[in-house]
Amino acid sequence: MKMKMLGCGLFSVFLVACGAEGDQAEGDPGSTEAIDVEVTMPEEMDTGEHMLETQVTQEDEAVTDADEVVFEVWEDGSKEDSDMIEQEAENDGVYSAEYTFEEDGIYLVQPHVTARGMHSMPVHHIIVGDVDQEDIDAFDEDAIDLESDFMDDHDHDDH
């Protein structure tokens, strides 16, 4: 009886090992470490055309093979009117797209990144143009961090 159970156990280990090897052969990099998505834009800028940028890494290595990178941009308090901009370029793990900020205000940029079987979408705020200090002081960054953590179930680093 013990030999039968040992044999079944070894057979199960063999099947699991073969399955893992097969996944890696299909393009899965094999790492279980979460991807890290960091918005690399300044927190203040003038109105006009700018590059939306985010750097994607895994285990401190550039991720150059993301399946999808879409930037969501909205003015604070108007998420329902957000713009979705698909990534236009990738350079050593930095994904970018052009965007024009037409009006002064506090904007939020949220890259939606899918890479290596994971999804991450941190939120970054940007003060565009001439914004009253009173509005800046009233901006609730903690609510944005909670929103990012709530929506992002694969990357729990605060950005």
C-alpha positions as CSV (number, residue, x, y, z in Angstrom):
1,M,0.0,0.0,0.0
2,K,2.8,2.4,0.9
3,M,4.6,1.6,-2.3
4,K,1.4,2.4,-4.3
5,M,1.0,5.8,-2.6
6,L,4.7,6.6,-3.1
7,G,4.4,5.7,-6.8
8,C,1.4,7.9,-7.2
9,G,3.1,10.7,-5.4
10,L,6.2,10.5,-7.7
11,F,4.0,10.3,-10.8
12,S,2.2,13.5,-9.6
13,V,5.5,15.3,-9.1
14,F,6.6,14.2,-12.6
15,L,3.3,15.6,-14.1
16,V,3.6,18.9,-12.3
17,A,7.3,19.3,-13.4
18,C,6.4,18.6,-17.0
19,G,3.5,21.0,-16.9
20,A,5.8,23.8,-15.5
21,E,8.4,23.1,-18.2
22,G,5.7,23.3,-20.8
23,D,4.5,26.7,-19.6
24,Q,8.0,28.2,-19.8
25,A,8.4,26.8,-23.3
26,E,5.2,28.7,-24.3
27,G,6.7,32.1,-23.4
28,D,5.9,32.4,-19.7
29,P,9.1,33.8,-18.1
30,G,8.5,31.7,-15.1
31,S,8.8,34.4,-12.4
32,T,6.1,34.8,-9.8
33,E,7.5,38.2,-8.7
34,A,5.0,41.0,-9.3
35,I,5.6,43.5,-12.1
36,D,6.4,47.0,-10.9
37,V,4.8,49.8,-12.7
38,E,6.1,53.3,-12.0
39,V,4.8,56.5,-13.6
40,T,7.9,58.5,-14.6
41,M,6.4,61.8,-15.3
42,P,6.8,65.1,-13.3
43,E,4.2,66.1,-10.8
44,E,3.9,69.6,-12.3
45,M,3.8,70.7,-15.9
46,D,2.3,73.4,-18.2
47,T,-0.7,72.8,-20.4
48,G,0.1,71.5,-23.9
49,E,1.4,68.3,-25.4
50,H,3.4,66.0,-23.2
51,M,4.6,62.3,-23.1
52,L,2.8,60.0,-20.8
53,E,5.4,57.6,-19.5
54,T,5.6,54.5,-17.3
55,Q,8.4,52.2,-16.5
56,V,7.7,48.5,-16.2
57,T,10.1,46.2,-14.4
58,Q,10.1,42.7,-12.8
59,E,12.8,41.7,-10.3
60,D,14.6,45.0,-11.2
61,E,14.8,44.0,-14.9
62,A,13.1,46.0,-17.7
63,V,9.9,44.4,-19.0
64,T,10.0,45.0,-22.8
65,D,7.3,42.5,-23.7
66,A,4.1,43.9,-22.1
67,D,0.9,42.6,-23.6
68,E,-0.9,45.9,-23.2
69,V,-0.2,49.4,-21.8
70,V,-3.1,51.9,-21.9
71,F,-2.9,55.2,-20.1
72,E,-6.1,56.5,-18.5
73,V,-6.1,60.3,-17.9
74,W,-8.8,62.4,-16.2
75,E,-9.2,65.6,-14.3
76,D,-9.6,65.2,-10.6
77,G,-13.3,64.6,-9.8
78,S,-14.1,63.6,-13.4
79,K,-13.1,60.0,-13.8
80,E,-16.2,59.3,-15.8
81,D,-14.8,61.6,-18.5
82,S,-11.4,59.9,-18.7
83,D,-9.4,59.5,-21.9
84,M,-7.9,56.1,-22.8
85,I,-4.6,56.4,-24.7
86,E,-2.8,53.3,-26.1
87,Q,0.9,53.1,-25.7
88,E,2.7,54.3,-28.8
89,A,6.3,53.4,-28.0
90,E,8.5,51.2,-25.8
91,N,12.2,51.9,-25.0
92,D,13.9,49.5,-22.5
93,G,10.8,49.0,-20.4
94,V,9.6,52.6,-20.6
95,Y,6.2,52.8,-22.4
96,S,4.9,56.2,-23.6
97,A,2.2,58.0,-25.5
98,E,1.5,61.6,-26.4
99,Y,-1.2,63.5,-24.7
100,T,-2.4,67.1,-24.7
101,F,-3.4,68.7,-21.4
102,E,-5.7,71.5,-22.7
103,E,-6.8,73.1,-19.4
104,D,-5.2,73.9,-16.0
105,G,-6.1,71.5,-13.3
106,I,-5.1,68.5,-11.2
107,Y,-5.0,65.4,-13.4
108,L,-4.6,61.7,-12.7
109,V,-2.7,59.4,-14.9
110,Q,-3.3,55.6,-14.5
111,P,-1.3,53.3,-16.7
112,H,-3.2,49.9,-17.1
113,V,-0.3,47.4,-17.7
114,T,-0.8,43.8,-18.5
115,A,2.5,41.9,-18.7
116,R,3.6,38.3,-18.0
117,G,0.2,37.2,-16.8
118,M,-0.2,40.1,-14.3
119,H,-2.0,43.4,-14.3
120,S,-1.0,46.6,-12.5
121,M,-2.5,50.1,-12.6
122,P,-1.1,52.6,-10.2
123,V,-2.4,56.2,-10.1
124,H,-0.2,59.3,-10.4
125,H,-1.3,62.9,-10.0
126,I,-0.1,65.8,-12.0
127,I,-0.7,69.5,-11.5
128,V,-1.1,71.1,-14.9
129,G,-0.7,74.8,-15.4
130,D,-1.9,77.4,-12.9
131,V,-3.8,75.7,-10.1
132,D,-4.8,77.6,-6.9
133,Q,-3.0,76.5,-3.8
134,E,-6.3,76.0,-2.1
135,D,-7.3,73.4,-4.8
136,I,-3.9,71.7,-4.3
137,D,-4.4,71.6,-0.6
138,A,-7.9,70.2,-1.0
139,F,-6.7,67.4,-3.3
140,D,-7.0,64.1,-1.4
141,E,-4.0,62.0,-2.5
142,D,-4.8,59.4,0.1
143,A,-8.1,58.6,-1.6
144,I,-6.3,58.1,-4.9
145,D,-3.8,55.7,-3.3
146,L,-6.7,53.7,-1.8
147,E,-8.4,53.6,-5.2
148,S,-5.2,52.4,-6.8
149,D,-4.6,49.7,-4.2
150,F,-8.3,48.6,-4.3
151,M,-8.3,48.2,-8.1
152,D,-4.8,46.7,-8.4
153,D,-4.8,43.2,-6.9
154,H,-1.3,42.2,-8.2
155,D,0.9,45.1,-7.2
156,H,0.5,46.5,-3.7
157,D,3.5,48.9,-3.6
158,D,2.6,52.6,-2.9
159,H,3.7,54.9,-5.6
